[in-house]
Amino acid sequence: MPWLHCFFRLLLLTTAFPLLRSSAESVTPPPPTSVFSVRGILNQDGSGLPMTWGREDGWEAPAWYRMNLPASGASPEIEQRLEQALEALPHLFLNLKTEDLYDEELGLYRHTQESGDSWERPAQLTFRTTSRGPGFEVHAGLRIQGGWNRRPKESPKHSFRVVFRSRYGMSSLKNALFPGQNGNLDQFILRAGNNHSWLHWDGKERRSADYLRDPWMRATYSVMGHPASRSRPVHLHLNGLYWGIYDLCERPDAGFAARTWGGRNIDYDSRNADKVLSGDTVAWDRMMSLVNAGITNEASEAALRAELDIPAFIDFMLLNLYGANGDWDRASNWYAARRRNPPGLWQFLVWDGERTLEDPQDNRLKDDDDQSPTRIFQKLRQSPAFRQEFATRARKHLAPGAALSADAAAARYRSMADRLEQALFAEALRWGDYRNRIHRYKEGPYETYTVEGHWKPEVDRIVHRYFPARVEAFKSQLQEAGLYEP
């Protein structure tokens, strides 16, 4: 019967593509939940919510809504420290319909590896500079964000992307989220932290969790004189439950490029590694064709310089090589943009520098992967003029008092750590025992992670042992490669 066939087609569409539900439903999240109490957070238990969060290879991820408390319960000291932690950072509240977050078929937290428009849900967003201080409330769309962090086995604390669209009430956020913010935001990212976090699969990386490497990398690129996405740590509350500390961060896409260099989003080619976010691949393919042909003479180098901002690229590589980035390739952990109208040069943007600042003797100068910054660097090294320019800029940024000098780098890192330290007590209560008590994955040791026992020792190691040793080690590596002259 034709009518029955149409009925089942409609049923299939509304199930497989949730955004095709009625427009009234899609833009009407529940009333905002933007108040909390310390006692309420300490007693949160997720009553009535699912016992599992998503599947991976047939495995069900155990849900975890509680705070890690002694068997005897919260002491007055714990309450006081949590209250101080909650006052140390701004608060972001996200409120969705329960089914949009936890439904077996449609919930974001039950299908964390899904992406695209059909996996965006309407949400009410409230931002406050303090727990009950000034702020604002808006409607937006919410998605799960990221790559490895999406996998249920890898982390129960997933990253989010918040998107502003006309159908939710406004096409961009006019309220400033960051000091010095220039222009409106059409989206931003809530980074949960993956590498060097208390939820990582490797016990060694859990012990070295600091939650500072990535924002330090971006802040340092800014100090070196280049645009970098701004961020600030915030306490996140999800449907009235405390969810931990997130890094609220600009997405360095075409919108960021337009705010930085002028024009409109559509005026830019923008890439998240191998993923084209806006524009097309014509200019990128042209540049990489020149790169892979080799820089063999002045003409080939001049042709590449007509496509790529070489001084900015040198600084981008200097920073990632200084930090010995151990997690980037053609498919992940960098952004790039160029203006299409009028035509401009490619600019690379620092992103996801969590695998940095590990061993001061690390050497990444031989890293090479096609269609990535490392391939461009390896080919440009064929040019004596480039090697000389690289050495000049290395001396500039490694000089005493400069961005990559030991004292300045350590002071920048210590300042960021001081702003985060008090607040991290809340993160430790929320997630510090998950890999010990809830899900022992993948490699031990399995411990209860704390600010005093784990975070502070790692911060001290980076400040007092990494930065003082890194400058001389890095200079030696560059000098041996013909990229530095004392």
PyMOL commands that set and color helices and strands:
alter all, ss='L'
color gray80, all
select helices_A, chain A and resi 2-16+18-20+23-26+38-42+76-87+98-102+108-110+117-119+148-150+166-168+203-207+213-223+254-261+265-267+282-293+298-305+310-322+373-380+384-398+406-421+424-431+434-438+451-480
alter helices_A, ss='H'
color red, helices_A
select strands_A, chain A and resi 52-56+59-62+91-95+121-128+135-145+159-163+187-191+231-238+241-250+268-272+275-278+334-339+347-350
alter strands_A, ss='S'
color yellow, strands_A
deselect
rebuild
show_as cartoon
